[in-house]
């Protein structure tokens, strides 16, 4: 049975001491984005232009959200991570998914369970599906996160340089339906690195797995009702990325 937090015996692992239920306040720029509310959809990166993340500098909205005229929504989150390297995050995505107690380190107030669909253990993550249970706001979700190569989203390897791009198709773990995409681009900075997260969910990003146009038209209205609130998704991403970044260097030094 999935549950939040650590219970008796959960901390009796080599990494148990890293579990900390106390999370830092949201960064100021995330609070500002919440006060701003939804933005014009043209101010957020379009899914078809995901490769723009690899350009120098910043995009018009690094933290915010918008409802899209074509349906669905987009969310952006910027996370500054002093002392963290892109390599640490690449390792984390291959390490955390084989044990729920590792997954809970990431967001102790919202993460309940995680396992690999193939039943395997640590290692690579591209080409694998992580089955997770978590809260987005007060909405409990069971998600299937299928990690894909950056090339599948138009981010060629030769342009990544020292950065890492974690890309995935987002879907339901209960129904054969996909509902969106994500990219976490982690690029080095003078003091560590920064993560630029992008989510595109709903609307044309909904599709029946291995389905056809008829199946998509039937499933889309149902799937739309199961989408998270974009505000909740933005807050959740900001919380978990900031929280883990605070101890990821020490975790990586010990286990990476």
C-alpha positions, -999 to 999 in steps of 0.1 A, spaced: 0 0 0 14 34 -10 17 61 17 34 94 23 65 98 44 86 73 61 72 47 85 89 24 110 119 7 93 118 29 62 149 48 72 169 16 78 187 19 45 220 33 34 202 65 22 176 68 49 194 96 67 188 118 36 150 118 42 140 152 55 103 161 58 111 198 62 111 216 29 123 251 22 99 279 13 92 284 -24 118 306 -42 107 342 -47 104 340 -85 79 311 -81 58 330 -57 59 359 -81 46 336 -109 18 324 -87 8 360 -80 9 368 -117 -14 340 -125 -19 325 -160 0 342 -188 -6 347 -225 1 314 -242 26 330 -266 48 338 -236 55 301 -230 76 278 -251 57 259 -277 62 221 -277 72 222 -314 100 246 -304 115 225 -275 150 228 -291 150 265 -282 159 254 -247 194 247 -261 199 283 -272 220 306 -250 203 329 -226 167 326 -213 132 325 -228 104 350 -222 89 329 -194 112 307 -173 87 303 -145 50 305 -152 20 288 -168 -6 293 -195 -38 278 -208 -32 272 -246 -57 282 -273 -52 249 -290 -62 231 -257 -43 220 -227 -16 240 -208 21 247 -206 42 251 -174 78 264 -170 99 263 -139 135 276 -133 155 261 -105 189 274 -94 211 246 -79 244 258 -64 269 230 -61 250 206 -84 262 193 -117 241 181 -147 257 147 -143 242 143 -108 207 147 -122 214 122 -150 224 97 -123 194 105 -101 169 97 -127 184 62 -132 188 56 -94 156 68 -77 130 47 -95 137 13 -82 127 20 -46 98 41 -32 119 51 -2 143 68 -27 115 85 -45 102 99 -13 135 117 -7 126 140 -37 94 153 -23 86 140 12 52 157 14 39 144 -20 57 113 -32 41 80 -22 55 52 -45 78 45 -75 89 14 -94 101 6 -129 75 -10 -151 101 -36 -163 108 -46 -127 145 -38 -130 168 -20 -107 193 9 -110 209 20 -142 198 39 -173 164 55 -175 160 63 -212 136 37 -228 121 27 -194 88 36 -178 86 48 -142 53 41 -125 48 66 -97 21 76 -72 21 111 -59 0 142 -50 -1 172 -73 -17 197 -49 -44 176 -33 -50 155 -64 -36 119 -61 -22 106 -93 -9 73 -106 14 82 -135 34 64 -161 65 84 -171 82 69 -202 116 84 -206 127 90 -242 159 103 -258 162 141 -263 163 135 -300 127 124 -299 117 160 -289 141 176 -314 170 181 -290 200 167 -309 229 153 -289 255 175 -306 238 206 -292 236 195 -256 272 202 -248 278 199 -210 240 200 -203 216 171 -197 181 170 -211 157 145 -193 127 140 -216 96 119 -211 61 111 -223 36 115 -195 6 92 -191 -17 73 -169 -6 42 -150 -43 31 -149 -54 36 -184 -36 32 -218 -36 70 -223 -8 95 -226 -15 131 -216 17 152 -221 54 157 -224 82 170 -201 118 183 -205 141 190 -177 172 207 -192 200 210 -167 229 232 -178 260 243 -159 264 277 -143 293 295 -126 281 282 -92 267 249 -101 238 244 -125 202 254 -133 172 233 -143 148 246 -168 117 225 -167 89 225 -193 56 206 -193 30 204 -221 -2 187 -211 -37 181 -225 -52 192 -258 -33 177 -287 -8 160 -264 -34 135 -253 -35 102 -272 -44 66 -267 -13 44 -266 -12 24 -298 -45 39 -307 -59 56 -338 -76 90 -345 -110 76 -335 -96 63 -302 -80 97 -296 -112 116 -302 -130 93 -278 -105 94 -250 -96 131 -251 -126 145 -232 -121 118 -204 -84 125 -201 -89 163 -199 -108 158 -167 -79 140 -151 -53 166 -158 -36 184 -129 -41 221 -122 -11 239 -139 -5 259 -107 -2 228 -87 22 213 -112 44 244 -112 45 244 -74 52 207 -71 81 209 -96 96 239 -79 94 222 -45 108 189 -54 137 202 -75 148 227 -49 145 202 -21 165 175 -38 191 200 -51 199 208 -14 214 174 -7 220 159 -41 257 166 -41 261 146 -8 239 118 -20 257 116 -53 291 116 -36 280 86 -15 261 65 -40 269 78 -75 
